[in-house]
Amino acid sequence: MSISLPPYRSAARIELDRFDEAIIRTLSMDGRISATELARRIGLSKSPTQARMKRLEDAGLITGYRALLDPIRLGLAHVAFVEVRLSDTREAALQAFNKAVLAVPEVEQCHMIASRFDYLLKVRTADIQDYRRVLAERISALPHVASTSTYVAMEAVKDLF
């Protein structure tokens, strides 16, 4: 497999062999695995495995490690997807929206979309009343928001993050 990194990272192509692919696959499922256990699973010794991990990190393919939290146990079972249309889509308006949306903790994901709307947000709250408050007080108050449309998720069939 050969992966081209986006220009903001590096224009270099990184050639991945089966060991690199195994490292990426294994770490994506268990980021806390020890280097010794990772090496055992992929069939290399510890030192070459650690060197490969470092190379993948330095190349920007592995960007970090984090804990995956259970949102339901944290009291955040309500998920809504929100289409956002902006009143202005010039670069300054997009940058203002991008900066402001980062400060809304209930917005789990924000994607600029090439469609009849401008952004798609994944919003996680405790319940519909909490979502209504977040929509009214935070999302609708973001710079240049002209309108929103909400879709409430009933069940997560596949959720990798």
C-alpha positions in Angstrom: 0.0 0.0 0.0 1.2 3.5 -0.8 -0.3 6.5 0.9 0.2 10.1 -0.2 0.0 12.5 2.7 -1.9 15.8 2.3 0.3 18.7 1.3 0.1 20.4 4.8 1.9 17.4 6.2 4.4 16.2 3.6 4.4 15.6 -0.2 6.4 12.4 0.3 4.9 9.1 -0.4 5.3 6.5 2.4 5.6 2.9 1.3 3.9 0.6 3.7 4.7 -3.1 3.8 2.7 -5.8 5.5 4.3 -5.1 8.9 3.5 -1.4 8.7 -0.1 -2.3 7.8 -0.3 -4.8 10.7 1.0 -2.1 13.1 -1.6 0.4 11.9 -4.4 -2.1 12.0 -3.5 -3.4 15.5 -3.0 0.1 17.0 -6.2 1.3 15.6 -8.0 -1.4 17.6 -5.9 -1.2 20.7 -3.7 1.9 21.2 -2.6 0.8 24.6 -1.0 -2.5 23.5 2.6 -2.8 24.7 5.4 -2.8 22.1 6.3 -6.3 23.2 2.8 -7.6 22.5 2.5 -5.6 19.3 5.8 -7.1 18.1 4.6 -10.6 19.0 1.3 -10.1 17.1 2.9 -8.8 13.9 5.8 -11.3 13.9 8.8 -9.0 14.5 11.1 -8.4 17.4 10.5 -5.4 19.8 13.2 -3.0 18.5 12.2 -3.1 14.8 8.6 -2.8 15.8 9.3 0.3 17.9 11.4 1.8 15.0 8.5 1.2 12.6 6.1 2.9 15.0 8.4 5.9 15.3 8.7 6.1 11.5 4.9 6.0 11.1 4.5 8.7 13.8 7.1 10.9 12.2 5.5 10.5 8.8 2.2 11.6 10.3 0.3 8.4 9.6 -0.1 7.8 13.4 -1.2 11.2 14.8 -1.7 10.2 18.4 -3.2 7.9 21.0 -6.4 8.5 23.0 -8.9 6.9 25.3 -12.2 5.9 23.7 -15.0 6.9 26.1 -18.5 5.4 26.4 -20.8 8.4 25.8 -23.9 6.6 27.1 -22.3 5.9 30.4 -21.2 9.5 30.5 -24.8 10.6 30.1 -24.5 11.7 26.4 -26.8 9.3 24.6 -28.5 11.8 22.3 -26.9 12.2 18.9 -28.0 14.6 16.3 -26.6 15.5 12.9 -27.0 19.1 11.9 -26.9 20.6 8.4 -25.7 24.2 8.6 -26.1 26.7 5.9 -24.1 29.9 6.1 -25.2 33.3 5.0 -21.7 34.0 3.6 -19.2 31.5 2.2 -16.3 33.8 1.5 -13.0 32.6 3.1 -13.2 35.0 6.1 -16.7 33.8 7.0 -15.7 30.2 6.7 -12.6 30.8 8.9 -14.8 32.6 11.5 -17.3 29.7 11.6 -14.4 27.1 11.8 -12.8 28.9 14.7 -16.0 29.4 16.6 -17.3 25.8 16.2 -14.2 24.5 17.8 -15.3 26.1 21.1 -18.6 24.2 21.2 -17.9 21.1 23.3 -21.2 19.4 22.3 -20.0 19.4 18.6 -18.2 16.1 18.3 -17.4 16.4 14.6 -17.6 19.2 12.0 -17.2 18.7 8.3 -17.3 21.2 5.5 -19.6 19.7 2.8 -19.9 20.3 -0.9 -23.7 20.2 -1.1 -26.8 22.3 -0.8 -25.6 23.1 2.8 -22.2 24.1 4.0 -21.4 22.1 7.1 -22.4 18.8 8.8 -22.1 18.7 12.5 -22.3 15.6 14.8 -23.7 16.9 18.1 -23.8 14.8 21.3 -26.0 15.8 24.3 -27.8 14.2 27.2 -31.3 14.4 25.7 -33.5 16.3 23.2 -34.0 19.2 25.7 -30.3 19.6 26.1 -29.9 19.5 22.3 -32.6 22.1 21.8 -30.6 24.4 24.2 -27.3 23.8 22.4 -28.9 24.5 19.0 -30.6 27.7 20.1 -27.8 29.1 22.3 -24.6 27.8 20.7 -25.0 26.5 17.1 -27.4 29.1 15.8 -25.3 31.8 17.4 -22.1 30.7 15.4 -20.9 33.3 12.9 -22.8 33.5 9.6 -25.3 30.7 10.4 -28.4 31.3 8.2 -30.3 28.1 8.9 -30.0 24.6 10.3 -31.7 21.2 9.8 -31.5 18.5 12.4 -31.5 14.7 12.0 -31.7 12.7 15.2 -29.9 9.4 15.3 -31.9 6.5 16.6 -29.1 3.9 16.7 -25.4 3.8 15.9 -25.0 0.7 13.6 -21.3 1.3 13.0 -19.3 3.9 15.0 -15.5 3.7 14.9 -14.8 6.8 17.0 
